[in-house]
Amino acid sequence: MAKRFILFLSVIAVVLGSCSKQQNQFTISGTITHAEGDTIYLEELHTTTLKPIAKVQIDKKGQFKFKGETSIPTFYLLKLSDHNFITLLVDSAEQVVVKADAANFYREYNVSGSKGSEQVQQLDSKLKQTRSKLDSLQSLSNVYQGNPEYDNMHPKWAVQYDQIVEDQVEFSTNFVRENPFSMASVLALYQKLDNNDPNYIIRDLQLMRTAASALYSIYPKSEQVQALYNNTLQYVRQEKAARVRKIIEEQGQNSPDIVLPDPGGKEIALSSLRGKAVLVQFWAAVDRNSRIQNPVLVDLYKKYKSKGFEIYQVSVDQNRAEWVDAIDNDKLIWINVGDMNGSSLALGHYNVQSIPYNYLLDKEGAIVGKNLQGPALDKAVGQLFK
């Protein structure tokens, strides 16, 4: 009886495994005229490489067929040559059918049985039309160089050029907005008007964040989605850093406020020190370079404290015992604060990328120096009391 039960479980496991495998299988078939006897290739598109999957010979009727497996929507190149190919976005269980002529394969083809591939074709087709229009305008401008009518015509062409670009941006933006859960949106977000252009067509960071979050929630194992998600985080950090740099580099701009608890749990606001010259020092008890600077700060504090100088030291530690021990051992008698969770909000406000790092504020809270050390720090503080 036990043997029969084990055998039954084994059969069930084989059947379920077979069903799962069948569910992940896809086919790509089609007809390509004027390509009889040629070889057609299927390659998987990764973020930086291409992985050969298979190759078959197109038969006398121009027909071909590939079989494969995937559990998530995956980008593939269907290639007649390195310069004559199309991009497909294939999901599990799809039966993709492609019809085309070899001479115009990369420009004109019909695809069915795959929504993702149809969306990719839609995006590629629109971009090719846009590039063709822009190229035509550029050619027209080149032809008219030196023509007496050039100065009159050029403003008109410039307006047309901008309108074509605006139409493409609107099309791509609407596509991603309407299809945030489609892997085709990854392609839309990385499209460029010119491959040599450093800028993407879509420059809406909020839209990029929405799509990246939506796709990552469904396809966290996708290489392209992971790359999009990580790139988006990087762009967000860069944009935030740029905003902070602009704020803190403007002359006379008050410093961003910080409110953090001291070792006793009392919250102390940086803004409460207005009227004093303040050194905002970012550090960590576990950081050797931070600890090396502390004796210098002790001497600086003794020298200028009576004149109205204060140190507001922000810890990025996560271990309270280590933080408190360092304060005691290094004899740090000024204001020390930290949330024991990295004080990340304060780091972000001041765009601190490494520690130790500091900002020197005058009595009105305006930033007058940053990342000052040694004699330069002493000199800068001294000048505030002249």
C-alpha positions in Angstrom: 0.0 0.0 0.0 2.8 2.4 0.9 4.7 1.6 -2.3 1.5 2.3 -4.3 1.1 5.7 -2.6 4.8 6.6 -3.2 4.3 5.6 -6.9 1.2 7.7 -7.1 3.0 10.7 -5.7 5.9 10.2 -8.2 3.4 10.1 -11.1 1.7 13.3 -9.9 5.1 15.0 -9.6 6.1 14.0 -13.1 2.7 15.2 -14.5 2.9 18.5 -12.7 6.5 19.0 -13.8 5.4 18.2 -17.4 2.5 20.6 -17.2 4.7 23.4 -15.8 7.2 22.8 -18.6 4.5 22.9 -21.2 3.1 26.2 -19.8 6.5 27.8 -20.2 7.0 26.7 -23.8 6.6 29.1 -26.7 7.0 28.9 -30.4 8.1 31.4 -32.9 7.3 30.5 -36.5 6.5 32.3 -39.7 7.2 32.9 -43.4 9.9 35.1 -44.9 9.8 35.4 -48.6 12.9 35.6 -50.7 14.9 33.9 -47.9 14.5 30.3 -49.0 17.5 28.2 -47.8 18.9 31.1 -45.7 19.6 30.6 -42.0 17.6 32.5 -39.4 18.9 33.0 -35.8 17.2 33.4 -32.5 19.1 35.2 -29.7 18.1 36.2 -26.2 18.7 39.9 -25.5 20.4 40.6 -22.2 21.3 44.1 -20.8 24.8 44.0 -22.2 25.1 40.8 -24.2 23.3 38.5 -26.7 22.9 34.8 -25.9 22.5 32.5 -29.0 19.5 30.3 -28.6 19.1 28.4 -31.8 19.3 28.6 -35.6 17.3 26.9 -38.3 17.3 26.9 -42.1 14.3 28.5 -43.8 12.7 25.9 -46.0 11.7 26.1 -49.7 8.3 27.7 -48.7 10.1 30.4 -46.7 8.9 28.9 -43.5 10.7 28.4 -40.2 10.0 27.5 -36.6 11.6 27.8 -33.2 10.6 26.3 -29.8 11.8 27.6 -26.5 10.9 28.1 -22.8 10.5 31.1 -20.6 8.7 31.9 -17.4 8.6 35.7 -17.8 8.4 38.0 -20.8 11.8 37.9 -22.5 13.4 40.0 -25.3 14.7 38.1 -28.3 16.3 39.1 -31.6 15.1 37.3 -34.7 18.0 37.7 -37.2 18.7 37.1 -40.8 22.0 39.0 -40.3 23.6 41.4 -37.9 22.0 44.3 -39.7 18.7 42.7 -40.6 16.7 41.7 -37.5 13.6 42.4 -35.5 13.0 42.5 -31.7 10.4 40.3 -30.1 9.0 40.3 -26.6 7.9 36.7 -25.9 6.0 35.4 -22.9 5.4 31.8 -21.9 2.9 29.7 -23.9 2.8 32.3 -26.7 2.7 31.1 -30.3 4.3 33.9 -32.2 3.8 34.2 -35.9 6.0 36.5 -38.1 5.5 37.3 -41.7 7.9 39.4 -43.8 10.1 39.8 -46.8 13.8 39.3 -46.4 14.7 42.6 -48.2 12.6 44.7 -45.8 12.7 42.4 -42.8 13.9 45.0 -40.2 11.6 47.7 -41.6 8.3 46.0 -42.4 7.0 42.8 -40.8 3.8 41.5 -39.4 3.7 39.8 -36.0 0.8 38.1 -34.2 0.2 35.8 -31.2 2.3 38.0 -28.8 1.0 41.2 -27.3 4.5 42.1 -26.1 6.0 41.7 -29.6 3.2 43.7 -31.1 3.9 46.5 -28.6 7.6 46.4 -29.4 6.7 46.7 -33.1 4.5 49.7 -32.3 7.3 51.4 -30.5 10.0 50.7 -33.1 7.7 51.7 -36.0 6.9 55.1 -34.4 10.6 55.7 -33.7 11.6 54.9 -37.2 9.0 57.3 -38.6 10.2 60.0 -36.3 13.8 59.5 -37.2 12.9 59.5 -40.9 11.1 62.8 -40.6 14.0 64.4 -38.6 16.5 63.1 -41.2 14.4 64.6 -44.0 14.4 68.0 -42.3 18.1 67.8 -41.7 18.7 66.9 -45.4 16.6 69.7 -46.5 18.5 72.1 -44.3 21.8 70.9 -45.7 20.6 71.3 -49.3 19.5 74.9 -48.7 22.9 75.9 -47.1 24.1 78.9 -49.0 20.7 79.5 -50.6 19.3 83.1 -50.2 16.1 81.6 -48.9 17.8 79.7 -46.1 17.5 82.3 -43.4 13.7 82.6 -44.1 13.2 78.8 -44.2 15.4 77.7 -41.3 13.1 79.0 -38.5 10.2 77.2 -40.0 12.2 73.9 -40.1 13.2 74.4 -36.5 9.6 74.7 -35.5 8.7 71.5 -37.5 11.7 69.7 -35.9 10.6 70.6 -32.4 7.0 69.5 -33.1 8.2 66.1 -34.4 10.3 65.6 -31.3 7.4 66.7 -29.1 5.0 64.2 -30.8 7.5 61.4 -30.2 8.0 62.3 -26.5 4.2 62.5 -26.1 3.7 59.1 -27.8 6.4 57.3 -25.7 5.2 58.9 -22.5 1.6 57.9 -23.1 2.7 54.4 -23.9 4.5 53.9 -20.6 1.7 55.7 -18.7 -0.9 53.3 -20.3 1.3 50.2 -20.0 3.2 50.4 -16.7 3.1 46.6 -16.2 4.3 45.8 -19.7 7.9 44.8 -20.3 7.7 46.8 -23.5 7.8 49.9 -21.3 11.4 49.1 -20.5 12.2 49.5 -24.2 10.2 52.7 -24.4 12.1 54.2 -21.4 15.4 53.5 -23.0 14.7 54.7 -26.6 16.7 57.6 -28.0 16.1 59.8 -31.0 19.8 59.2 -32.0 21.8 56.3 -30.7 24.7 58.8 -30.0 22.5 61.1 -28.0 23.1 60.7 -24.3 19.5 61.6 -23.5 16.5 59.3 -23.6 13.3 60.3 -25.3 11.4 60.1 -22.0 12.9 62.3 -19.3 10.0 62.2 -16.8 11.6 60.7 -13.7 8.3 60.3 -11.9 7.0 58.2 -14.8 10.2 56.2 -14.8 9.8 55.5 -11.0 6.2 54.4 -11.5 7.0 52.0 -14.3 10.1 50.6 -12.5 8.2 50.0 -9.3 5.3 48.4 -11.1 7.5 46.1 -13.2 9.7 45.2 -10.2 6.7 44.1 -8.2 5.8 41.5 -10.9 9.1 40.6 -12.5 11.8 41.0 -9.8 14.0 38.3 -11.5 14.0 40.0 -14.9 17.5 41.3 -15.8 16.1 44.2 -17.7 13.7 45.1 -14.9 16.4 44.9 -12.3 18.6 47.2 -14.4 15.7 49.7 -14.9 14.9 49.6 -11.1 18.6 50.2 -10.1 19.0 52.9 -12.8 15.9 54.7 -11.5 17.2 54.7 -7.9 20.5 56.2 -9.2 18.7 58.9 -11.2 16.6 59.7 -8.1 19.7 60.0 -6.0 21.4 62.2 -8.6 18.4 64.5 -8.9 18.1 64.9 -5.1 21.9 65.5 -4.8 21.7 68.1 -7.6 18.8 69.9 -5.8 20.7 69.9 -2.5 23.9 71.1 -4.1 22.1 74.0 -5.7 20.6 74.9 -2.3 23.8 74.8 -0.3 26.0 76.5 -3.0 23.8 79.5 -3.3 25.2 82.5 -1.5 23.4 83.5 1.6 21.1 80.5 1.5 20.3 79.2 5.0 21.3 75.7 5.8 18.7 72.9 5.9 17.5 72.2 9.4 18.3 69.0 11.3 16.4 67.7 14.3 17.9 64.7 16.0 18.1 63.3 19.6 21.2 63.5 21.8 22.4 60.5 23.9 19.8 61.4 26.5 17.0 61.3 24.0 16.4 65.0 23.9 15.8 66.3 20.4 18.0 69.3 19.4 17.4 71.3 16.3 20.3 72.8 14.4 18.2 75.9 13.9 18.1 76.5 17.7 21.8 77.5 17.5 21.1 80.6 15.4 23.3 83.4 16.7 26.3 81.1 17.0 28.9 80.0 14.5 28.3 76.3 14.1 30.4 73.4 12.7 28.0 70.7 11.5 30.2 67.6 11.6 29.1 64.2 10.2 30.9 61.2 11.7 30.7 57.7 13.1 32.2 56.1 16.2 33.3 53.1 14.2 35.0 55.2 11.5 38.8 55.5 12.1 39.1 58.8 10.1 36.3 60.3 12.1 38.0 59.4 15.4 41.3 60.8 14.2 39.6 64.2 13.6 38.0 64.4 17.1 41.1 65.6 19.0 41.5 68.4 16.5 37.8 69.4 17.1 38.4 69.3 20.8 41.2 71.8 20.5 39.1 74.0 18.1 36.2 73.9 20.5 38.3 75.0 23.5 39.8 77.9 21.4 36.5 79.4 20.1 33.7 78.2 22.5 33.8 81.4 24.6 33.4 83.5 21.4 30.2 81.9 20.4 31.3 78.7 18.6 29.4 75.5 18.7 29.8 72.0 17.2 26.7 70.1 16.1 28.0 66.6 15.6 25.8 64.2 13.7 26.4 60.5 14.1 25.6 58.0 11.4 26.2 55.1 13.8 23.6 52.3 14.3 25.0 51.0 17.7 24.2 53.3 20.6 26.7 51.8 23.0 29.6 52.4 20.5 28.4 55.9 19.9 28.2 56.8 23.6 31.6 55.2 24.4 33.3 57.2 21.7 31.8 60.4 23.0 33.1 59.6 26.5 36.5 58.3 25.4 37.2 61.2 22.9 35.8 63.8 25.5 33.3 65.3 23.1 31.6 67.9 25.3 29.6 69.7 22.5 26.2 68.7 21.0 26.1 65.2 19.7 23.0 63.8 18.0 22.0 60.8 16.0 19.0 58.5 15.5 21.1 55.3 15.6 19.6 54.5 12.2 22.3 56.2 10.1 20.7 59.7 10.3 19.9 59.2 6.7 17.6 62.2 6.4 20.3 64.6 7.6 22.8 63.0 5.2 20.4 63.5 2.4 19.7 67.1 3.3 23.4 67.9 3.2 24.3 65.6 0.3 26.9 63.8 2.4 28.5 61.0 0.4 31.3 60.1 2.8 32.5 60.7 6.4 33.9 62.5 8.1 32.4 65.6 6.4 31.4 69.0 7.7 29.7 72.3 6.9 30.6 75.6 8.6 27.7 77.9 9.3 27.8 81.6 10.2 25.6 83.2 12.9 22.7 83.6 10.5 22.9 79.9 9.5 24.3 80.5 6.1 26.9 78.0 4.8 30.3 79.6 4.6 32.5 76.5 4.1 32.4 72.8 3.7 34.7 69.8 4.2 37.3 71.9 6.0 40.1 70.3 7.9 43.3 71.2 9.8 44.6 74.8 9.5 41.9 75.6 6.9 39.2 74.8 9.4 40.8 76.9 12.2 41.3 79.8 9.8 37.7 79.7 8.6 36.3 79.6 12.1 38.6 82.4 13.3 37.4 84.7 10.4 33.9 84.4 11.7 34.9 86.2 14.9 36.9 89.1 13.4 
